[in-house]
């Protein structure tokens, strides 16, 4: 029977599913999720993307976030259902690649390892972030390129239409996150260098990629204009890169050395009979993204998990003579891995997942939420207070890195973007953001302790025009004084 051909994947699917169960019960805690969801809500309400609803991510990511938001509201279970499906699709692609490229035993181990890696929260793959979504199109593009486009085990190369489909999938991936250009470059190089592959395959790959990119980029350009879109997707990252770049010549040199060795290795290994070099090139390209980003964000490693685990699964005992053609790729991998691991792992979330069954049985949801982020229970309590006092839909500013209150309390977004740190970058300084808030005269301002400490410029505005109305550490709600707000009666009732 056909279904028996898939039974070997059951352990990986089971491990992945079990590991993901706590993700459907997570509180609202991760700040980037809130920023993307707030922008998606604005788009659903007809606000033009990049022109008014601002984000530094490509439009496909915001449209993807808008899907569960429109169906389930800002519930984490709904948001994480999308990343569960994305991870499931990626797991199927990795399993099929492993089955084609490795022995049955290695394929089983590799698929289970990948299921564990994206099922557990160590790399934050459960969060609704670009990296958690782009793993589906990139892994399937990898499956097409490595098993359909290039010849395997002495077989013939596939038809160029497979390459066009792979290019289209990578166009989707870049529409979720700009860093998927690393996958695009790696697969283009693999197609170009592999002996026996028609040049039409590379052309088809490029046409498929460009066609999909144009399909999502053109509407954004028409609505917001070239300058706005160019700044959001490219220009905004100038300061980001400048802040993250290593200061020492050694650090810069090592980050250049890794990709350089990978390129050299691709040329020297292109005729290797075992044909495992594409896996190593793909892994090096993805790991280079994390090493160049140089930030302690575990989800930066999510796209690298599939090629890295597959590449490691392809290692065989070294026998003389050593195959020197693979040496540059091996060196590139050895140089890049330590640099990429600056992203780290989220052991705090892993500990929270381990404590989840006990928290569920003991009805200790608040304590469990605080284990992920102390702001989470405070945001829930603050949102409840705002709703109870009829202040939903009031003009408001959330002076915090966490923007969940815009969604939880149904508050409109008046600043250019939700998280205060992005507003600081957009407007040039925290003082400029505080001046903008002062000019807006919002009815309420919600602050968090960490934001007040990092950006205290809002304090004079609060002292002059606002009164403290509610606190749930670390959140504080300030209402505009009656003399500064036309609806004095509403304030009196609220307080």
C-alpha positions as CSV (number, residue, x, y, z in Angstrom):
1,X,0.0,0.0,0.0
2,X,1.1,3.6,-0.8
3,X,0.8,4.8,2.8
4,X,3.4,2.2,4.0
5,X,6.0,4.1,1.9
6,X,5.7,7.0,4.4
7,X,5.8,5.1,7.7
8,X,9.4,5.8,8.1
9,X,8.5,9.5,8.6
10,X,6.1,8.8,11.4
11,X,8.8,9.0,14.2
12,X,9.9,12.5,13.0
13,X,6.3,13.7,12.6
14,X,5.4,12.4,16.0
15,X,8.4,14.0,17.7
16,X,7.7,17.3,16.0
17,X,4.0,17.4,16.9
18,X,4.6,16.5,20.6
19,X,7.3,19.1,20.9
20,X,5.0,21.8,19.4
21,X,2.0,21.2,21.7
22,X,3.0,23.9,24.3
23,X,3.4,26.5,21.6
24,X,-0.4,26.6,21.2
25,X,-0.6,27.7,24.9
26,X,2.1,30.3,24.9
27,X,1.2,33.8,26.2
28,X,1.7,36.9,24.2
29,X,5.4,37.5,24.9
30,X,7.7,37.9,21.9
31,X,8.0,41.5,20.8
32,X,8.6,41.0,17.1
33,X,5.3,39.0,16.8
34,X,3.4,42.0,18.2
35,X,5.1,44.4,15.7
36,X,4.2,42.3,12.7
37,X,0.7,41.5,13.9
38,X,0.0,45.2,14.6
39,X,1.1,46.1,11.1
40,X,-1.0,43.2,9.7
41,X,-4.0,44.5,11.5
42,X,-3.6,47.9,10.0
43,X,-3.3,46.4,6.5
44,X,-6.5,44.4,7.2
45,X,-8.2,47.7,8.0
46,X,-7.2,49.2,4.7
47,X,-4.1,51.1,5.7
48,X,-1.5,51.1,2.8
49,X,1.6,49.1,3.6
50,X,4.9,51.1,3.8
51,X,3.0,54.3,3.1
52,X,1.4,54.3,6.5
53,X,1.5,50.8,8.0
54,X,5.2,50.6,8.3
55,X,7.4,47.5,8.6
56,X,10.9,46.5,7.6
57,X,9.8,43.1,6.3
58,X,8.7,42.2,2.7
59,X,4.9,42.3,2.1
60,X,4.4,38.5,2.0
61,X,5.3,38.2,5.6
62,X,2.8,40.8,6.7
63,X,0.1,39.2,4.4
64,X,0.9,35.8,5.9
65,X,0.6,37.2,9.5
66,X,-2.7,38.8,8.4
67,X,-4.2,35.4,7.6
68,X,-4.4,33.8,11.1
69,X,-5.1,37.3,12.5
70,X,-8.2,37.7,10.4
71,X,-9.4,34.2,11.3
72,X,-8.6,33.9,15.0
73,X,-7.7,37.4,16.2
74,X,-4.4,38.0,18.1
75,X,-4.6,34.5,19.8
76,X,-1.2,32.8,20.0
77,X,-2.7,29.5,19.1
78,X,-3.9,30.9,15.8
79,X,-0.6,32.6,15.1
80,X,1.4,29.5,15.9
81,X,-0.9,27.2,13.9
82,X,0.7,28.9,10.8
83,X,4.2,28.2,12.0
84,X,3.2,24.6,12.8
85,X,2.1,24.1,9.2
86,X,5.3,25.8,7.9
87,X,7.5,23.6,10.1
88,X,5.5,20.5,9.0
89,X,6.0,21.3,5.3
90,X,9.7,21.8,5.9
91,X,10.0,18.5,7.8
92,X,8.4,16.7,4.9
93,X,10.8,18.3,2.4
94,X,13.8,17.4,4.7
95,X,12.6,13.9,5.1
96,X,12.2,13.4,1.3
97,X,15.7,14.9,0.7
98,X,17.2,12.6,3.3
99,X,15.5,9.6,1.8
100,X,17.0,10.4,-1.6
101,X,20.4,11.5,-0.5
102,X,21.2,9.3,2.5
103,X,20.8,5.7,3.6
104,X,17.4,4.7,5.2
105,X,18.9,4.7,8.6
106,X,20.6,8.1,8.2
107,X,17.4,9.5,6.7
108,X,15.4,8.4,9.8
109,X,17.9,9.9,12.2
110,X,18.2,13.1,10.2
111,X,14.5,13.7,9.9
112,X,14.0,13.1,13.7
113,X,16.8,15.5,14.5
114,X,15.2,18.1,12.3
115,X,11.9,17.5,13.9
116,X,13.4,18.0,17.3
117,X,15.3,21.1,16.2
118,X,12.2,23.0,14.9
119,X,9.7,21.4,17.3
120,X,11.4,22.5,20.5
121,X,11.7,26.3,21.2
122,X,15.5,26.2,21.3
123,X,15.6,28.2,18.0
124,X,12.2,29.9,18.4
125,X,10.9,28.2,15.3
126,X,7.4,28.2,16.8
127,X,7.2,32.0,16.8
128,X,5.5,33.8,13.9
129,X,8.7,35.3,12.6
130,X,9.9,35.4,9.0
131,X,12.5,32.7,9.5
132,X,9.8,30.3,10.8
133,X,7.8,30.8,7.6
134,X,10.5,30.9,5.0
135,X,11.8,27.4,5.9
136,X,8.8,25.9,4.0
137,X,9.6,27.4,0.6
138,X,13.4,27.2,1.0
139,X,13.5,23.5,2.0
140,X,11.1,22.6,-0.9
141,X,13.3,24.6,-3.3
142,X,16.2,22.7,-1.9
143,X,14.4,19.4,-2.5
144,X,13.7,20.3,-6.1
145,X,17.2,21.5,-6.9
146,X,19.0,18.7,-5.2
147,X,16.8,15.8,-6.3
148,X,15.1,17.0,-9.5
149,X,17.3,19.6,-11.3
150,X,20.8,18.3,-10.8
151,X,21.6,14.6,-11.7
152,X,21.8,12.2,-8.8
153,X,23.9,9.0,-8.7
154,X,24.8,9.2,-12.4
155,X,21.3,9.9,-13.5
156,X,20.1,12.5,-15.9
157,X,19.4,16.1,-15.0
158,X,15.8,17.1,-14.6
159,X,13.7,19.3,-16.9
160,X,14.2,23.0,-16.6
161,X,10.7,23.5,-15.3
162,X,11.7,22.0,-12.0
163,X,14.3,24.8,-11.7
164,X,11.7,27.4,-12.6
165,X,9.5,26.1,-9.8
166,X,12.4,26.2,-7.3
167,X,13.1,29.8,-8.4
168,X,9.5,30.6,-7.8
169,X,9.6,29.1,-4.3
170,X,12.6,31.2,-3.5
171,X,10.8,34.3,-4.7
172,X,8.2,33.5,-2.1
173,X,10.9,33.1,0.5
174,X,12.4,36.5,-0.3
175,X,8.9,37.9,0.0
176,X,9.0,36.7,3.6
177,X,12.5,37.8,4.5
178,X,15.3,39.4,2.6
179,X,17.9,37.0,3.9
180,X,16.5,34.2,1.7
181,X,18.7,35.8,-1.0
182,X,21.4,33.6,0.5
183,X,19.5,30.4,-0.5
184,X,18.8,31.9,-3.9
185,X,22.5,32.6,-4.5
186,X,23.5,29.1,-3.3
187,X,21.0,27.2,-5.5
188,X,21.8,29.4,-8.5
189,X,25.5,28.5,-8.0
190,X,24.7,24.8,-7.6
191,X,22.7,24.8,-10.9
192,X,25.4,26.7,-12.7
193,X,28.3,24.5,-11.6
194,X,26.9,21.0,-11.6
195,X,28.0,19.1,-14.7
196,X,25.3,17.9,-17.0
197,X,22.7,20.5,-16.1
198,X,21.3,22.5,-19.1
199,X,21.9,26.2,-19.1
200,X,18.1,26.5,-19.6
201,X,17.7,25.3,-16.0
202,X,19.6,28.3,-14.7
203,X,17.5,30.6,-17.0
204,X,14.3,29.0,-15.8
205,X,15.4,29.3,-12.2
206,X,16.0,33.0,-12.7
207,X,12.8,33.6,-14.5
208,X,10.8,31.8,-11.9
209,X,12.4,33.8,-9.1
210,X,12.0,37.2,-10.8
211,X,8.4,36.5,-11.8
212,X,7.3,35.8,-8.2
213,X,9.3,38.7,-6.7
214,X,7.7,41.1,-9.2
215,X,4.3,39.8,-8.3
216,X,4.6,40.8,-4.7
217,X,6.9,43.8,-5.1
218,X,5.0,45.6,-7.9
219,X,1.8,46.2,-5.8
220,X,3.9,47.6,-2.9
221,X,5.7,50.0,-5.2
222,X,2.4,51.2,-6.8
223,X,0.9,51.9,-3.4
224,X,3.8,53.3,-1.5
225,X,6.3,54.4,-4.1
226,X,9.9,53.4,-4.7
227,X,11.6,55.5,-2.0
228,X,9.3,54.3,0.8
229,X,9.7,50.6,-0.2
230,X,13.4,50.9,-0.8
231,X,14.0,52.4,2.6
232,X,11.8,49.8,4.4
233,X,13.4,46.8,2.8
234,X,17.0,48.0,2.3
235,X,17.8,51.5,3.7
236,X,16.5,50.8,7.2
237,X,19.2,48.1,7.7
238,X,22.1,50.4,7.1
239,X,22.2,51.4,10.8
240,X,21.3,47.9,11.8
241,X,24.4,46.5,10.0
242,X,26.6,49.3,11.2
243,X,25.6,48.5,14.8
244,X,26.0,44.7,14.4
245,X,29.3,44.7,12.4
246,X,32.3,43.4,14.4
247,X,34.8,46.1,15.2
248,X,37.9,44.1,14.9
249,X,39.7,43.4,11.6
250,X,39.8,39.7,12.6
251,X,36.1,39.5,13.1
252,X,35.4,41.1,9.7
253,X,38.1,39.0,8.0
254,X,36.6,35.7,9.3
255,X,33.1,36.7,8.1
256,X,34.6,37.3,4.6
257,X,36.8,34.2,4.7
258,X,33.9,31.8,5.3
259,X,31.9,32.7,2.1
260,X,35.1,33.0,0.1
261,X,36.1,29.4,1.1
262,X,32.6,28.2,0.3
263,X,32.8,29.7,-3.2
264,X,36.2,28.1,-3.8
265,X,34.9,24.8,-2.4
266,X,31.9,24.8,-4.8
267,X,34.3,25.1,-7.8
268,X,36.7,22.5,-6.6
269,X,34.0,20.0,-5.5
270,X,31.6,20.4,-8.4
271,X,32.7,17.1,-10.1
272,X,32.8,15.1,-6.9
273,X,31.1,11.8,-7.5
274,X,29.3,11.6,-4.2
275,X,27.6,15.0,-4.9
276,X,27.2,16.0,-1.3
277,X,28.9,19.3,-1.9
278,X,25.6,21.2,-2.6
279,X,24.4,20.4,0.9
280,X,27.6,21.9,2.4
281,X,27.4,25.0,0.2
282,X,23.7,25.5,1.2
283,X,24.6,25.1,4.9
284,X,27.5,27.5,4.6
285,X,25.3,30.1,2.9
286,X,22.6,29.9,5.6
287,X,25.1,29.9,8.5
288,X,26.8,33.0,6.9
289,X,23.6,34.9,7.3
290,X,23.6,34.4,11.1
291,X,27.4,35.1,11.3
292,X,27.1,38.4,9.4
293,X,24.0,39.5,11.3
294,X,26.0,39.0,14.5
295,X,23.0,39.3,16.8
296,X,22.0,37.0,19.8
297,X,18.6,36.0,18.2
298,X,18.2,32.2,18.1
299,X,15.6,32.3,15.2
300,X,18.4,33.5,12.9
301,X,19.6,29.9,12.9
302,X,16.2,28.4,11.9
303,X,16.8,28.5,8.1
304,X,20.2,26.9,8.5
305,X,18.9,23.9,10.4
306,X,17.8,21.9,7.4
307,X,20.9,22.1,5.3
308,X,23.2,21.8,8.3
309,X,21.5,18.6,9.7
310,X,21.4,17.1,6.2
311,X,25.1,17.9,5.6
312,X,26.1,16.4,8.9
313,X,24.0,13.4,8.2
314,X,26.0,12.8,4.9
315,X,29.4,12.6,6.7
316,X,31.1,9.2,6.1
317,X,34.3,7.8,7.7
318,X,37.4,9.4,6.3
319,X,39.4,7.1,4.2
320,X,42.7,7.7,2.4
321,X,43.3,9.2,0.1
322,X,41.6,12.3,1.6
323,X,39.4,14.0,-1.0
324,X,41.0,17.3,-1.2
325,X,38.3,18.8,-3.4
326,X,36.0,19.0,-0.4
327,X,38.6,20.6,1.9
328,X,37.7,24.3,1.1
329,X,34.0,23.6,1.9
330,X,34.9,21.8,5.1
331,X,37.1,24.7,6.1
332,X,34.3,27.2,5.2
333,X,31.9,25.2,7.4
334,X,34.4,25.1,10.3
335,X,35.0,28.9,10.1
336,X,31.4,29.9,9.8
337,X,29.8,27.7,12.5
338,X,31.3,29.4,15.5
339,X,30.5,32.8,14.1
340,X,26.9,31.8,13.4
341,X,26.4,30.4,16.9
342,X,26.5,33.9,18.3
343,X,22.7,33.7,17.7
344,X,22.6,31.4,20.7
345,X,19.7,29.2,21.8
346,X,16.6,30.0,23.9
347,X,17.1,27.7,26.9
348,X,14.7,29.8,28.9
349,X,11.8,28.9,26.6
350,X,13.0,25.3,26.7
351,X,12.7,25.3,30.5
352,X,9.2,26.8,30.2
353,X,8.2,24.1,27.8
354,X,9.5,21.5,30.3
355,X,7.4,23.1,33.0
356,X,4.3,23.4,30.9
357,X,2.6,20.1,31.9
358,X,2.9,20.9,35.6
359,X,1.7,24.5,35.0
360,X,-1.4,23.2,33.1
361,X,-2.3,20.6,35.8
362,X,-1.7,23.1,38.6
363,X,-3.6,26.0,36.9
364,X,-0.5,28.2,37.1
365,X,-0.8,29.9,33.8
366,X,0.2,33.3,35.1
367,X,3.4,32.1,36.7
368,X,4.2,30.1,33.5
369,X,3.6,33.1,31.3
370,X,6.0,35.2,33.5
371,X,8.7,32.5,33.0
372,X,8.7,33.3,29.3
373,X,8.5,37.1,29.8
374,X,7.7,39.1,32.9
375,X,5.8,41.6,30.8
376,X,3.3,39.0,29.6
377,X,1.0,38.8,32.7
378,X,1.3,42.6,33.1
379,X,0.2,43.2,29.5
380,X,-2.8,40.9,30.0
381,X,-3.8,42.7,33.2
382,X,-3.3,46.2,31.6
383,X,-5.3,45.3,28.6
384,X,-8.1,44.0,30.8
385,X,-8.1,47.3,32.7
386,X,-8.2,49.4,29.5
387,X,-11.1,47.4,28.1
388,X,-13.0,47.4,31.4
389,X,-12.8,51.2,31.6
390,X,-14.0,51.7,28.1
391,X,-10.7,53.0,26.8
392,X,-10.4,50.7,23.8
393,X,-10.1,52.6,20.6
394,X,-8.7,55.6,22.5
395,X,-5.7,57.4,21.0
396,X,-2.7,55.8,22.7
397,X,1.0,55.3,22.6
398,X,2.7,52.1,24.0
399,X,6.1,53.3,25.1
400,X,7.6,49.9,25.3
401,X,9.6,47.3,23.3
402,X,6.5,45.1,23.6
403,X,3.6,46.3,21.4
404,X,1.1,43.6,22.4
405,X,-1.2,46.1,24.1
406,X,-2.1,47.7,20.7
407,X,-3.7,44.3,19.9
408,X,-4.8,43.1,23.3
409,X,-6.6,46.3,24.2
410,X,-7.7,47.1,20.6
411,X,-5.8,50.4,20.5
412,X,-5.2,52.2,17.2
413,X,-1.6,52.7,16.1
414,X,-0.7,56.4,15.7
415,X,3.1,56.2,15.6
416,X,4.8,55.1,12.4
417,X,5.3,51.6,13.8
418,X,4.5,49.7,16.9
419,X,7.7,48.9,18.9
420,X,9.3,52.1,20.3
421,X,12.8,51.0,19.2
422,X,11.9,51.0,15.5
423,X,10.3,54.5,16.0
424,X,13.6,55.7,17.5
425,X,15.4,54.5,14.3
426,X,12.7,55.9,11.9
427,X,12.5,59.3,13.6
428,X,16.2,59.6,14.4
429,X,16.2,59.7,18.2
430,X,14.1,59.0,21.3
431,X,13.7,62.8,21.7
432,X,12.1,63.0,18.3
433,X,9.7,60.2,19.1
434,X,8.8,62.0,22.4
435,X,8.2,65.2,20.5
436,X,5.9,63.3,18.1
437,X,4.0,61.9,21.0
438,X,3.7,65.3,22.6
439,X,2.3,66.7,19.4
440,X,-0.2,63.9,19.1
441,X,-1.6,64.4,22.6
442,X,-2.8,60.8,23.0
443,X,-5.5,60.0,25.5
444,X,-3.3,57.4,27.2
445,X,0.3,56.4,27.3
446,X,1.4,53.0,28.6
447,X,5.0,52.6,29.6
448,X,7.2,49.8,30.7
449,X,10.1,50.0,33.2
450,X,12.7,48.9,30.7
451,X,11.6,51.4,28.1
452,X,11.5,54.3,30.6
453,X,15.0,53.3,31.6
454,X,16.3,53.0,28.1
455,X,14.4,56.0,26.6
456,X,13.5,58.4,29.4
457,X,12.7,61.2,27.0
458,X,9.0,60.6,27.5
459,X,9.2,61.4,31.2
460,X,8.8,65.2,30.9
461,X,5.6,64.7,28.8
462,X,4.2,62.4,31.4
463,X,5.0,64.7,34.3
464,X,3.4,67.7,32.6
465,X,0.2,66.4,31.1
466,X,-0.6,62.9,32.5
467,X,-1.6,61.2,35.7
468,X,-0.8,57.6,36.7
469,X,-4.1,55.6,36.6
470,X,-3.0,52.0,36.8
471,X,0.0,49.8,37.4
472,X,0.8,46.2,36.8
473,X,4.6,45.8,37.1
474,X,6.4,46.5,34.8
475,X,3.5,48.4,33.0
476,X,2.1,51.8,33.9
477,X,-1.0,53.5,32.4
478,X,-1.0,57.2,32.2
479,X,-4.2,59.2,31.4
480,X,-4.1,62.7,30.0
481,X,-5.3,65.2,32.7
482,X,-8.9,66.4,32.5
483,X,-7.8,69.9,31.5
484,X,-6.0,68.5,28.5
485,X,-8.7,66.1,27.3
486,X,-12.1,67.1,26.0
487,X,-13.9,64.1,27.4
488,X,-13.3,64.9,31.0
489,X,-16.3,62.8,32.2
490,X,-14.9,59.7,30.5
491,X,-11.6,60.1,32.4
492,X,-13.4,60.6,35.7
493,X,-15.4,57.4,35.2
494,X,-12.3,55.5,34.1
495,X,-10.3,56.6,37.2
